[in-house]
Amino acid sequence: MRAVVLAYHEIGYVCLEEVIAAGVDVPCLFTHKDDPGEEVWFRTPRALAQRHEIAVHDPESLRDPRWIDYMRGLAPDFLFSFYYRNMLSEEILRIPRVAPLNLHGSLLPRFRGRCPVNWVLIEGEEKTGLTLHVMEVKPDAGDIIAQTEVPITFEDTAQSLFIKMAKAARGLMTEVLPSLIDGTFQRTPQKGPSSYYGGRKPEDGLIDWTKPARDVYNLTRAVTHPYPGAFTFLGDKRLLIWKALPEEGEVKAPPGTITSLKPFLISTGQGLLRPLSVQLEGEEEMEAGLFCSLHHIDDTTLGGRI
């Protein structure tokens, strides 16, 4: 069996590792250049491919006919996409003899689209998972080859959940690769309610204090390190809330009002948010109690979406 692999991030690394371990002939890897503006905390498939003397390519786009002809000339049985970030053209999807397969970070058909690990936390889901599916021109819509569930705990952040997902991805590939190699794998059409979510930008981390404290908490844990963070404004400066907890309590002040300094509490549309680690624009991140002792703060209303 021969497969062209397109991969990035930790999940791309572990999946490529399993493909190689299964004895699949991988003539090349397509990947991405690391973004200097992104915190690269994960292992990169590039390093793994280089250790195994697999050719590595990182073009900005695969729409150039030269890359399409190159892939076609490799005559792959499968094309694997493991957290590769670029959309693939119909011409490329027609190249593999058997099927082009993508590993998506949710239980399809729910949470189609971009950034599913962040979105499931924002939406307060208690489980997510991974789906290996056939790629079609319509994103994340093809038949399912395999799925596995991943539980989400109250304490999970995007990074801790991503680590769980990588472990689950390894298990899924270990289980499904023999059936792909011998041709006994099954295709199951996607069924049930579907949902689609778009990509996220740093500006999407702006806190809406009119939402319940649990929703604000979910946003903070979904975009905390290594992501850009959830934020509000204290005066004319951005205040990042890197870690927080929701608390029950009667809200007697408008949403976004600092109601207490010991402990540090902020009113929301329902309940209170207790920041634990914060960072004011131009300063270092610090524990919330220390932050309050170093800054003159009263019942200031914060500048979120109020």
C-alpha positions in Angstrom: 0.0 0.0 0.0 1.3 3.4 -0.9 0.0 6.7 0.6 0.8 10.4 0.2 0.5 12.0 3.6 -0.5 15.7 4.2 0.0 16.4 7.9 0.8 19.0 10.6 0.6 19.4 14.4 0.9 16.7 17.1 -2.0 14.6 15.6 -0.2 14.7 12.2 2.9 13.5 13.9 1.4 10.5 15.7 -0.7 9.5 12.7 2.3 9.6 10.3 4.2 7.6 12.9 1.5 4.9 12.9 1.3 4.8 9.1 5.1 4.3 8.9 5.0 1.6 11.6 2.3 -0.3 9.6 4.7 -0.6 6.7 2.9 1.7 4.4 5.1 3.1 1.6 5.1 6.9 2.1 6.9 8.6 -0.8 6.4 12.1 0.5 4.9 14.4 3.1 3.2 17.7 2.4 3.2 19.9 5.5 3.3 23.6 6.6 6.0 25.9 7.5 5.8 26.9 11.2 4.1 30.2 11.8 6.4 32.5 13.8 3.3 34.1 15.3 2.1 30.7 16.6 3.3 28.9 19.7 4.7 25.6 18.4 4.4 23.4 21.5 3.8 20.2 19.4 6.0 17.8 17.5 6.0 18.4 13.8 5.6 15.7 11.1 8.4 17.3 9.2 11.0 16.1 11.7 9.6 12.5 11.7 9.6 12.4 7.9 13.2 13.6 7.7 14.3 10.9 10.2 12.7 8.3 7.9 14.2 9.9 4.7 10.7 10.8 3.4 10.7 13.7 1.0 9.1 16.8 2.6 7.3 19.6 0.7 5.7 22.7 2.2 4.1 24.8 -0.7 1.8 27.6 0.2 -0.8 26.1 -2.1 -1.4 22.8 -3.8 -3.3 24.3 -6.7 -0.2 24.6 -8.8 -0.6 22.0 -11.6 3.0 20.9 -11.0 2.1 19.6 -7.6 -1.0 17.9 -8.9 1.1 16.2 -11.6 3.7 15.3 -9.1 1.2 13.6 -6.8 -0.5 11.8 -9.7 2.9 10.5 -10.8 3.3 8.8 -7.4 0.3 6.7 -8.0 -0.9 6.4 -4.4 -3.5 4.1 -3.1 -4.6 6.5 -0.4 -4.1 10.1 0.4 -4.1 10.8 4.1 -4.8 14.3 5.5 -3.9 14.6 9.2 -4.6 18.1 10.4 -3.4 19.6 7.2 -4.8 23.1 7.1 -5.4 23.8 3.3 -8.4 22.8 1.3 -7.7 20.2 -1.4 -9.0 20.6 -5.0 -11.3 18.0 -6.7 -8.3 17.2 -9.0 -6.2 16.1 -6.0 -9.1 14.2 -4.4 -9.4 12.1 -7.6 -5.7 11.0 -7.5 -5.6 8.2 -5.0 -6.6 4.8 -6.4 -8.7 3.8 -3.4 -9.7 6.9 -1.5 -8.6 10.3 0.0 -9.0 10.2 3.7 -9.1 13.0 6.3 -8.9 12.8 10.1 -11.3 15.4 11.6 -11.2 16.4 15.2 -14.9 15.9 16.1 -17.6 13.3 16.0 -19.0 14.0 12.5 -21.4 15.2 11.4 -21.3 17.5 14.4 -18.7 20.3 14.6 -17.7 20.3 10.9 -15.3 23.0 9.9 -12.4 24.7 11.5 -11.0 24.6 15.1 -13.3 21.9 16.5 -11.1 21.4 19.6 -11.7 25.0 20.6 -15.4 25.1 19.6 -16.4 22.0 21.6 -15.0 23.7 24.7 -16.7 27.0 24.0 -20.0 25.2 23.5 -19.6 23.3 26.8 -19.5 19.8 25.3 -18.9 16.8 27.6 -17.4 14.6 24.8 -15.8 15.0 21.4 -13.8 12.6 19.3 -12.1 11.9 16.0 -13.5 10.8 12.6 -11.6 9.3 9.7 -13.7 10.0 6.7 -13.6 10.0 2.9 -12.8 13.5 1.6 -15.2 15.1 -0.8 -15.3 18.6 -2.3 -17.8 19.6 0.4 -15.7 19.8 3.6 -16.1 17.1 6.3 -19.1 15.5 4.5 -17.8 12.2 3.2 -18.5 8.6 4.4 -17.1 7.6 7.8 -14.4 5.0 8.0 -13.8 5.0 11.7 -14.6 7.1 14.8 -13.5 7.2 18.4 -14.9 9.2 21.4 -12.8 11.4 23.7 -14.3 12.6 27.1 -14.1 16.2 28.1 -13.6 17.1 31.7 -14.5 20.4 33.4 -10.8 21.1 33.8 -9.8 20.5 30.2 -8.2 23.3 28.2 -7.7 23.3 24.5 -4.1 22.0 25.0 -5.0 19.2 27.4 -7.9 18.2 25.2 -5.6 18.2 22.2 -3.2 15.9 24.0 -6.1 13.5 24.7 -7.1 13.7 21.0 -3.5 12.9 19.8 -3.5 9.8 22.0 -6.9 8.8 20.6 -5.8 9.4 17.1 -2.9 7.0 17.5 -5.3 4.4 18.8 -7.7 4.9 15.9 -5.0 4.6 13.3 -3.6 1.5 14.9 -7.0 -0.1 14.8 -8.0 1.0 11.3 -4.8 0.6 9.3 -4.9 -3.2 8.9 -8.4 -2.9 7.2 -7.1 -0.1 4.9 -4.1 -2.2 3.9 -6.1 -5.4 3.2 -9.1 -3.6 1.7 -11.7 -4.8 4.2 -12.6 -1.4 5.6 -16.2 -0.2 5.6 -17.8 3.1 4.6 -20.7 4.5 6.5 -22.7 7.5 5.4 -22.8 10.4 7.9 -26.2 10.5 9.8 -27.8 12.7 12.4 -27.8 16.4 13.2 -24.9 18.3 11.7 -23.2 21.6 12.7 -20.6 23.8 11.1 -18.1 26.2 12.8 -15.7 28.6 11.1 -12.2 29.6 11.9 -11.3 31.7 14.8 -9.2 34.9 15.1 -7.5 36.4 18.2 -10.3 39.1 18.3 -12.9 36.3 18.8 -11.5 36.0 22.3 -13.4 39.2 23.5 -15.5 38.3 26.5 -19.2 38.9 26.5 -20.0 39.6 30.1 -23.8 39.3 29.5 -23.3 35.6 29.1 -23.4 33.2 32.1 -20.2 32.7 34.1 -20.0 29.1 32.8 -20.0 30.3 29.2 -17.2 32.8 30.0 -15.2 30.1 31.7 -15.6 27.9 28.7 -14.2 30.6 26.5 -11.2 31.2 28.7 -10.2 27.5 28.8 -10.9 27.1 25.0 -8.4 29.9 24.0 -5.9 29.9 26.9 -2.2 29.1 26.3 -1.0 28.2 23.7 -3.8 30.2 22.0 -4.2 34.0 22.1 -6.4 34.1 25.2 -9.8 35.5 26.3 -9.8 39.2 27.0 -11.7 42.2 28.1 -10.6 45.9 28.6 -9.7 47.6 31.8 -9.7 51.3 30.9 -8.0 51.5 27.6 -5.8 48.4 28.1 -6.5 44.9 27.1 -6.8 42.5 30.1 -6.2 38.8 29.3 -7.8 36.2 31.5 -5.7 33.1 31.2 -7.3 31.1 33.9 -10.6 31.4 35.7 -13.5 29.6 37.4 -17.2 30.2 37.4 -18.9 30.7 40.8 -22.5 30.7 41.9 -23.8 33.8 43.5 -26.4 36.5 43.3 -25.4 39.2 40.8 -26.2 42.7 42.1 -24.1 44.7 39.6 -24.2 45.1 35.8 -22.4 42.4 33.8 -18.7 43.0 33.7 -18.5 44.8 37.0 -15.6 44.0 39.4 -17.6 43.1 42.6 -14.8 41.9 44.8 -11.0 42.0 45.1 -10.5 39.4 47.8 -11.4 37.1 46.0 -11.3 38.8 42.6 -14.8 38.4 41.2 -16.5 39.8 38.1 -20.3 39.8 37.6 -21.7 38.1 34.5 -25.2 37.6 33.1 -25.6 34.7 35.5 -23.2 34.1 38.3 -19.7 35.4 38.9 -16.3 34.7 37.2 -13.3 34.4 39.5 -10.1 35.1 37.5 -7.1 33.2 38.7 -4.4 34.3 36.3 -4.5 37.5 34.3 -2.2 39.8 32.2 -2.7 43.5 31.6 -1.5 44.8 28.3 2.2 45.6 28.5 2.8 43.5 31.7 3.7 40.0 32.6 1.0 37.3 33.4 0.4 37.1 37.1 -1.8 35.6 39.8 -5.0 37.5 40.1 -4.5 38.4 43.8 -1.1 39.9 43.1 -2.6 41.8 40.2 -5.3 43.3 42.3 -2.7 44.4 45.0 -0.5 46.1 42.4 -3.3 48.0 40.6 -5.9 50.5 41.8 -9.2 48.7 41.0 -12.6 49.5 42.4 -16.1 48.6 41.0 -14.9 49.3 37.5 -17.0 48.0 34.7 -14.8 46.1 32.2 -15.0 46.7 28.5 -16.3 43.5 27.0 -19.5 43.2 24.9 -21.8 45.0 27.4 
